[in-house]
Amino acid sequence: MTVEQSVKGDHPVNPAVDLVSGEFWGRNPHDELAWMRENAPVYWDGRVWGIASHADLKTVSLHPELFCNGGGIRPDNGPVAQMIDRDGAEHKRRRNMVNRGFTPRRLTDSVDRINEICNQLVDAVIERGECDAVRDLAAWLPMHVIGDMLGFPEAERGSLMQWSDDLMCALDGKPESVAQATTAYVGFREFCLEAIEDRRRTPGEDLLSLLIAGGTDGDEVNIEDVIHDALLILIGGDETTRHVISGGLYQVLRNPAAKQALIEDPDRIPCAVEEMLRWVSPIKNMARTVVEDTELSGQRLEAGDKLLLLYPSANRDAAVFADPFRFDIARSPNDHVAFGIGTHFCLGNNLARLELRCFFETVLRRLPDMELVDETEPAYRPANFVSGYESMPVTFSPRSG
């Protein structure tokens, strides 16, 4: 490893670290992240500061007055009209509006539907004796769940999946991918405008209706805000959970003892889910903007600098997790930050946990002899924000029903 002096910040440089690159995140970057934690936990890579340690990530997350979201959550773009790119009272107002769709009562009421979806997905492949665990199972569960919550017709789920995938592909930075994502956004926006007009005529109890009703306190609702928040909910609910399902399943299937323990005692699944969340960390990073000159772990940060909160790195920090590179379904305590922390803590965290629990209960019960076709770690999507496995062939004994 070649180590030289950084242009900004008094720390060594690792040329392999490129925190904005889709290619960097489109593989397993844990060697570089471990190097950062050891040598430069607050690391300037030439464009952004990478926050690699668990302690520093929590500090930044819990001090929005110093490190704001208002500059945009991506390091290479400014803010857009979505809730997550807001701070203070405006963020709180829009978050409270969305939070009405994630109440404990609503989650309790959704259990039967989530189990129904899990069983339908298994029904579709069980007689074949093989499937792609990502494309046939993991991707569709959260898409159907969040589609139901937004009140989007089931017949449109295929289009929603394609738009979601195309929008994520743009995060590899390639011009052709950006063009593909632009087309996808136009398609989603047109679809959403039609859905908004329908809700205005016939309001329902779905999340889109709640977003539209957000202006009933006297302020006219901003339609662009509604579209962007609906897209944020769709992608946040679909892309992240699918990667935890597939990444967690990969670890369980390559560890027969863990798999058997969960089959024999499904009550252990919730604890295993927390380890899957820590292990996968599907949101690879989130940007913050420095509000005023400050210092963090010995590095001088200037107002306007961009930071990247490196969640996978914090979730492998040996200062917090014993033997952090061991997948342990019984790990406790498990202070992972896969859902973030602070004012922007993920609103859908309990929904994601519920989907994961239902999925693994169903799959391990109905397909107990599922095995990987190839134990080689599957390929990641080359994206610098949300990334995970794109394909994972598995086999199991074919059976009817």
N, C-alpha and C positions, 0 to 999 in steps of 0.2 A: 504494500500500500504506500503510495506516494503522499507524503504529508508536507504541506507548505503553509505559508502564512496567509490568512484571510485578508481580503481587501477591507472588509468591514467587520469589526469585532475582533477581540484579542483571543483567538482560538485557532487550533490547527484546522486544516481543510482536508476533506475526503472527496476526491474528484468524482467518486461514484454516487455521491448524494446529489440528487436533482429533484427537489421536492415538488416542483410544479409539473414535472413530466408524467404523462400517462404511462409511458414505458417503465418508468421507475416503479410505479404502483401496480402495473400490470404484471407483476411477478411477486415473489416473496422477498421483500426488502429488509428482512429482520437483521441480517448481518450489518447493514449500514445503520439501522436504527439503534442496534446495540452499541455500535461504535460511537454514535452521537451521545447516547446516555453516559458512556464511559469518559468520553473526551471533550464533548461540547454540547451539553444538554440544551443550551440556548444557542442555536447554530445558524449563522448567516450563510446561505448557499449561493449568494450573488443576486438574489431577487427578493427572498423572504427570509424571515427568522423561523426556524423550526423549533418547536417546543417539545422536547423529547421525554422529559421526566414526568412522572405521575404528579409530583408535588408542584412543579411549575405549571403544568396544565391546569391543575385545580386553582392555583393562584390567579391565572389569567381569566379563567371561566367565572370566578367568583368576584371579579372586580371590573364590571362593565363600565364603570366611570373612567377607568384607565385603558381598557381594551374593548372597543365597541364593535357591534355588528353592523353599524350603519354604513361602513365603507364597503360592505358586500362580503359574502361568505366564501367567495372564491378569490384567490390571490391575484388572478390575472384579469378580473372583471370588476366593475363597480357594482353598486347595489341595484337590485331590480324590485319590482312592486310586489314583494312577498313578505309575509310576516317575519320570517327569519332574518331578513335584512333590516329590521327595525330595532330600536332601543326604547327604553323608558315607557312613557304612558301609551304611545301608539302601539308598541309591541304588546304591552299588557292588555290593551283593549282587544286587539285582534286575537291574541292567544286565548283570552277568556271566552271569546265568541266560539272558537274552534273547540275549546275544552268541553263545551256542552255536548259534543258528540262522543266524548270519551269518558262519560261518567261511569261509576261502578255499576249502576243499574243497567246502562246500555251494554256494558261488557258482559254482565251476567246473562242478559237476554240474548246475547250473541253466541253463547256456548253451543247450543244445539245446532245452529246454522254452521258454525265452524267445523264441528264434528261431521255434519252432513257433507260438507265440501271435501273433507279429508277422505271420507269413505267413498265418495263419488270418484275421486282421483285414483284411489286404489282399485275400485271396480273397473276402471277403464284400462288397467294394465295387468290385472292379476292373472288373467287367462293366458297372457303372452309369455310369462316367465322371464321377461326382461323389459327394461325401459331405460330411458335417460332420466336419472333422478332429478336433474335440474329442469329440463324442458318439459317433462311429463308431470312432475310432482311439485318440486319446490317453487317454481316460478308462478304456478297457477293458484296455489292456496292464498297468498297475500293479495294477488290481483283480484280474486273473487271477493275476498273479505272487504277490501277497501272500496271496490266497485259497489258492493252492496251498501256500504256506509255512505258513499256519496250519492247513492240512488241512481247510478248509471245502469242502463239496461244490460242484461246478461249477454244479449246478442252482440253488444259492442265491445266485449272484453278483449277479443282478439285485436281489434284496432287499438284499444288502450295499451295493450301489451306492446304492440309494435311501436307506438309513439313513445312509450316509456323507454324501450330499448334504444330507439334511434336518438333520443335526447341524451341518454347516457353515453352513447358512442362518441358524441361530440367532444367528450372530455379527454380523448386521446390527442386533441389539438390538430388533427389533420384537416385540411381544407374540405376534402370530400365529406368527411364526417360532420363538419360544421354545416355544410349545405344540407345534408340529410336531416340533421337536427332542426334546421330552420323549417324545412318542409313539414316535419313532424309537429312542430309547435303551431304552425298555421292550421294543420288538420285538427289538432286538439282544441285550438282556440275557437274554430268554427263550430266544432261539436259542442263545446262548453257554452257558447253563446246561445245555441238552440236549446240546450238544457236549462239555461238561466231563464229564457223566455217561458219555457214550459212551467218552471217552478213559480214564476210570477203569476201565471194564470191559476196554477193548482199547487200551492205550497204543500210540502210534506214534512216528515220528521227526519229526513236525511240531512247529511252534513252540508250539501250544497244549499238546501233551503235555509239552514242556519246561517250560512255565510251571507246569503242574500238578505236575510232578515236583520243583519248586523246594523243596518242603517235606520232601524225603526225607533231609535232613541232621539230622532230629530235630524240626524245627519243622513244625507242621501248616500247610499252605498256606492262605492267606486267599483265599477264592473271589472276594470283591469285588476284591481286588488283581488276580487273574487276569483277571477280566472287563475291568477298566479298562485293564490293560496290553495285552490283546488288542485292545481298541478303539483304543488309542494306536498300536499297530503297524498296524492296518488303515487308519486315517485318515492316519497318518504315511506309510505306504507308498503309499497311493492318491492322496490329494489333492495332495500336493506334486509327485510325479513327473509326474502328468498335466499340471500347469500348466507345468512346464519343457518337456515335449514340445511342447505347443501354442504356448507363447511362443517357444521356440526355432525351431519350424517356421515361425511367422509371420515371424521375422527372416530366415530362410534364403530363404523364398519371395519376399520383397520385395527380395532382393538377389541378382539372377541370377548375378553373378560368384561370390559365395560358394557358391551352390547348385551351379554347374558345377564349381567347384574340389573340392567334396566328392564329386560324382559321379565325377569323373575320378580322384580319389585318396582312397578311403575311409579310408586310414590317417590322414588329417587329422581324422577325425570325433572322436576322443577329445579333441583340443585344442579343437575347436569346442564340444564338450559342456561343457567348463569355462567357456567364454564364455556359453553358454546359462544355466548355473547362476548366474553372476554377474549376467547381464542380467535374468533373471526374478526371482530371489530369492523363491521362492513363499511362504516363511514371512516375513510382513511384519514381525513383531515378536515378541518374547518378553519376559515380565516377569521382573524380579528384585526382591527386597525388600532394602532397606538394613538391615544387621544392627546397625551402630553408627554414630554420627555420624562423618562423614568428608567429605572434599573431593574434587571431581573437576573438573578444568579450571576452577578458580576459583569453582565453585559449592559452597555448603555444603549437604550432604545430611544429613537427620536420620533416625535409626533409625525404621524403619517406613515410610519413604517408598517408593513404588513407582517402578521404572524400567522403561522400554521400550527394549530393544535393537532399533534400527531397521536391520535387515539391508539393505534396498534402498538406504538412504542410505549406509551404510558401503561398499557395493559400487559406488558412484559417486563415491567420494572421490578428488579429483584429487591428493591427497597420496600416493596409492598407485597409482592407475591413470592412465596417460597417456591423454588424450583419452577420458575415462570414458563419454561419451555416444555413442561410436562402437562399434557391434557389430563385433568383430574376431575372426574364427574362428581367427586365428593368434596371438592375444594370449598372450604369454609374457614374464615370469612372470605368473601370474594368482592373486594372493593373496586370492581371494574368501572370504567368510564365509557362503555360502549354507547350509552345513551346521552353522553355529555354530562354536564353538571351546572348548576346555577340557574339563572333566569331562562336560559334556552334549553333546559333539560327536556328531552324528547317527550312530547305529549302522548305519543302512541306506545310508550314503553310497556304498559300493562297489556295492551292489545297484542303486541308482538310476543310477549311472554305466553299469553294464552294460545296464540296460534302455534307456537313452537311446542308447547305441552301437548296440545291436541294432535298435532302432526306425529310426534314421536310415539305417543300412546297408540295411535291408530296403525302406523306403519310397523312398529315392533310387534304388535299383537297379530296383525293380519299377514305380515310378510316376515316372519321371524328368521328365515334363513336367507335373507337378502345378503348378497355379497358384491364386492367391487369386481368389475371385469378386469381392472388394472389398478394396482395399488399406488402407481405413480401419481403424485399430486396433480390434479387436473389444472388446465391452463386458466389463468385469470383474464378478465377483461382488461385491456389496456386503458384504464381511465384514472384520472388523478383525484377523484372525489369518492365515489362509491364503486367498489370493485369486488368481484368474487368469481367463483367458478362458473364457466359457461356451459360445461357439459360433463356428465359423470355417469357413464353406462353401468348398470347393475343387473344382476340376475337373481332369480328366486324360483322356487318350485311353482310351476303353473298350477292353478287350481280354479275352480269355479266358485264365485261368490265368497 
